[in-house]
């Protein structure tokens, strides 16, 4: 399992939202580059990054900071947030982002997803953001009405190889992750699954490890110190 500590960008700062609410935002650092250096210092090989302004509006205002982070580090970066065109996707892949994540576009523009998968294969992941069993888009603010089962069926048919699954109701709440969601997903897809949302202590990481998932995203718990990356990285194998 890979450990993916997360940086969520808003106005080129590292922030966290509570349950996807842009009105409940905490700024943790004005210099995300320092955070990446801390990841590397603790032996982290992979990281997860989201352009929150991009996710909300499709406007990639944080491109400059993303480019600086890519240039300053050899860490594996998967990036999501507002990637809704071939041009945007190729812009990020062109600067060396290792894997990009389609969220809203995976629902609303199947042709884009198909074309990117044909051209870039495993460099394309899909973000599956769920609340009460229904997939949501546009920075988690819009319900699609699409069920988990139906969406996974579509992704399987397209041979999507990596899915980042988030229970929005758990994200940033520090009250535990939705293990039942990942158990269900394992029956719905054989893609590599990355758990996200509510992972707040080492016991949670152990549960995810026991499920045999591909990865786990560490968000708020890193910033509050509830999970030490030097300990979390021991779960990588």
N, C-alpha and C positions, 0 to 999 in steps of 0.2 A: 504494500500500500504506500502511496505517496502522500506526504503532508504538503498541503497548499496553503501557506499563510496568505492572507488577503490584504490588498490595498484597494479601497474604494476611493475614487478621485472625484472631487467636486471643487471647482475653482482652483485646480492644481494643488489641492490640499488632500491629505489622507483623512477621511471621515468615516463615520459609521452611522447608519440609519437604524431606527428601531422598527422592526416589522415592516420595512419598506416605506416608512413614512418620511417624506422629505421635510416635514415640519418638525420631526424629532431627530435632528442631525447633531452629532457631536464631532467636533474637529479634534483630531488626535495629533496631527503634525502639519506644520507649514512646509516641511521638507521631506517628501516621500522618499527621496534618494537615501536619506539616512536610515529609513526603515528597511530598504532593500539591503543596505550594508549590514544591518543587524541580522536579517534573514541569513545572509551568506556566512556571517560570523558564527552562527549557530548550526551550520552544516546543512542548511536547507538547499535543495536542488531544484525545486519547483515552486512557482508562486501563481496566485490567481489575482487578476486585476480587473476592475470594472470602472468604466467611465459613466458615472451616475448621470451627468448632464446629457451624455449621449443616449443612455437608456431612456431618459425622460422625454427628450425632444428629437433625438436623432442628430443633434448638433455636436460634433466631436471637438468641443472646445479644449479638451485636455490633451489633444494630440501632441503638443509641444512637450509636456511633462512625460507622456508615455514614451516619446522618442528619446528623451534624456535618460529615462530609466533603462530602456533597451541598450543604449550606447554605453552605459556605465557598468553593465553587469552581464555575465554569461549565464545567469540563472534561466531555467526554462520558464517562459511566460505564456500563460493562457489569458486571453483578453476578451472581455465582452462589454456590451453597452453601446447601443446605437449603430451597430454594423448592419446596415440595411440596403447596401448596394454592392455590386461587384467592385466598383471603384474604391469604396471605403475598405472593403475586405483586402483588396490587393495593395492598398496603401500601407496597411498594417503588416501584412505578410512581407511586403517589400522592404520594410525596415528591420525585419528579423524576428517579429513576434512569432513564437513557435506554434501556437494554436489559437484560432479565433473562435468565439462563441456566438452563435446566432440565437437570439431569443424571439423577439417580436417578428423578425423576418422569417423565422422558421415556420411560423403560423400563417403569416400574411402574404408571403412571397415564396411559394413552393418552388417556382422556377429558379429563383436565386439559389436556394438551398441545393437543388439538383445540380445546377451548373458549377457551384463551388465544390461540391462533393466529387463531381467528375474530374475537375481540374486539380484539386488539392487533397482529396481523400482524407486521411487521418489528421490533417491540419485543421479540419472543420469539426467543431463540437456543437451540440445544441444545449441551450439552457432550458431546463424544464422547471418552471416556477409555478408552484401549486399552492392553492388555498382552498381548503375544504373539498379536495378532490378534483378541483377544476383548474385548468391551466390559465395563467394570467400573463399579460404582456404590458408594454409601454412603462417600463420601470415598476412593474407589479401593480399598476394602478387600474388596469382594464381587464375585466373578465372576458374570456373568449367563449365560454360555454362549452369548450371542448374537454372531454373527460380524459383522465390519465390513461385509461385503457386505449381509447381511440388514438390519442397522440402517439403513444408508444408503438401502436400498430403501424402508423404512418412512418415513423422513424426507422422501424425494422425493415419496412419495404424499401426504404431508400438506402439501407445499409449504413446508417449513422453509427460510428464506432465509439464515440464518447458522449456521455450525457452528464451534465451537471444538474443535479436535482436539488431544489430548495423548497422546503416548507416555509412559506413566507411568514406564517404565524409564529414560527420559532425563531426567525432570524433576529439576532441582536437582543433577544429576551433573556439569554443566559439561564434558561430553564430546561435544557435538554433538547436533544434532536429527536426527530420522528423516525424511530427505528422501524416501526410498522410500514412506513412509506417505502423504505429501502428494501424491506423483505418483499413487499408487493412488487416493486419494480424488478426485482431479480426474477420474478415469475413472468414478467411481461417483456423482458428484453435480455439479450446476451451482450449488449454493448458494455463498455467499461463505464462503471458508475462512480461518480464523485459526489459524496454527501456534503451538503451545505445547509447551515441554519441551525443554531442552538447548541453547537458542540462547545461545551463550556468547561469540561474538566477531563482528566486522564481516563476516568471510567467510561466516559462517552467514546473516547477514542478506542478503548478496548472493545466496546460493543461493535463499533464499525469494523474494526480489524477482524473480529470473530465472524462477521458477515461475509468477509472476503471481498470487500469492495476495492475498487482500483485506487480511490483517493478520498481524502477528507479535507475540507476547507476550514481553516481556523481563522475566524474573524475577530469579533469583539474580545474573545477570551485572550487573544494575544495582547491586545492593547491594555486590558485591565490587569494582565499578569496572572490570570487564573490558569493559563496554560503556558508553560515555559517551552520554547521551541527546542531548547537543548535536550529536554526530556521527550517531547513529542516526536522528534526525529528518530528516536529509537524504535518507533513503530514501523518505520520504513523497512521493507524487505522484498 
